[in-house]
Amino acid sequence: MKTRTPKQNKSDLLKSFLQSETDLTPQINEAIFNRFFDLLEEHLKKHLTIELRNFGVFKSKLMPSRYGSDPRNKAKIYIPSKWKVAFKASESINKRLNEKI
């Protein structure tokens, strides 16, 4: 049986970030944190590749249009092309993730 892994959302990450960074005010830390995610989003919208050393690479990939089937009535439907975000973890983070196993 598959086990569920705990989830963390953006506010959970921000709380742990604020606990570890004590040099700046919480408002400045939150602004930095939010700006980082805003920049990621802006660059991905421009279809730029974002490489974070020892972490991974974010890319926006164009998924081609295709035909699928409606599961309710098996009718053929057209699915237009769209952009998706892809993430590939670096080798070093994969090694660190698997050290504890």
C-alpha positions in Angstrom: 0.0 0.0 0.0 1.2 3.5 -0.9 2.1 5.7 2.0 1.2 9.4 2.0 4.0 11.9 2.3 3.4 15.1 4.3 2.7 18.2 2.3 3.9 21.7 2.8 2.4 24.7 1.1 3.9 28.2 0.5 2.9 29.5 4.0 4.5 26.5 5.7 7.7 27.1 3.8 7.6 30.7 4.7 7.2 29.9 8.4 10.2 27.6 8.4 12.1 30.2 6.4 11.2 32.9 9.0 12.3 30.7 11.9 15.7 30.1 10.4 16.4 33.7 9.3 16.7 36.1 12.2 18.9 39.0 10.8 16.0 40.7 9.0 12.5 41.6 10.0 9.7 39.1 9.2 8.2 41.6 6.7 11.5 41.9 4.7 12.0 38.1 4.8 8.4 37.6 3.5 8.9 40.1 0.8 12.1 38.3 -0.3 10.4 35.0 -0.2 7.4 36.2 -2.3 9.6 38.0 -4.8 11.6 34.8 -5.4 8.4 32.9 -6.4 7.1 35.9 -8.4 10.4 35.9 -10.4 10.1 32.1 -11.0 6.6 32.6 -12.3 7.6 35.6 -14.5 10.5 33.7 -16.1 8.5 30.6 -16.7 5.8 32.7 -18.4 8.5 34.0 -20.7 9.5 30.3 -21.4 12.9 30.7 -19.9 14.8 27.8 -18.3 15.6 28.4 -14.6 18.6 26.4 -13.2 19.2 26.4 -9.5 22.6 24.8 -8.9 22.5 21.7 -6.6 18.7 21.8 -6.7 17.3 21.4 -10.2 16.0 22.9 -13.4 12.5 24.4 -14.1 11.4 24.6 -17.7 8.1 25.5 -19.4 7.3 22.9 -22.0 4.7 23.2 -24.8 2.5 20.2 -24.8 1.2 19.5 -28.3 -2.5 19.4 -29.2 -4.0 16.0 -29.4 -7.2 14.1 -29.5 -8.5 12.3 -26.4 -11.8 10.6 -25.4 -14.5 11.8 -23.0 -14.6 9.1 -20.3 -18.4 9.5 -19.8 -19.4 8.8 -23.4 -16.2 7.8 -25.2 -16.6 10.7 -27.7 -13.5 11.9 -29.3 -12.5 15.4 -28.1 -9.9 17.9 -29.2 -7.4 18.9 -26.5 -5.5 22.1 -27.5 -1.8 22.7 -26.9 -0.8 24.2 -23.6 2.3 25.1 -21.6 3.3 23.1 -18.6 6.0 23.5 -16.0 8.6 20.7 -15.8 11.1 20.2 -13.0 14.2 18.0 -13.1 16.0 17.5 -9.8 19.8 17.7 -9.8 21.9 14.7 -9.1 23.1 16.1 -5.8 19.6 16.6 -4.4 18.6 13.1 -5.6 21.5 11.7 -3.7 20.7 13.7 -0.5 17.0 12.5 -0.7 18.1 8.9 -1.0 20.8 8.9 1.7 18.3 8.0 4.5 16.8 5.0 2.8 
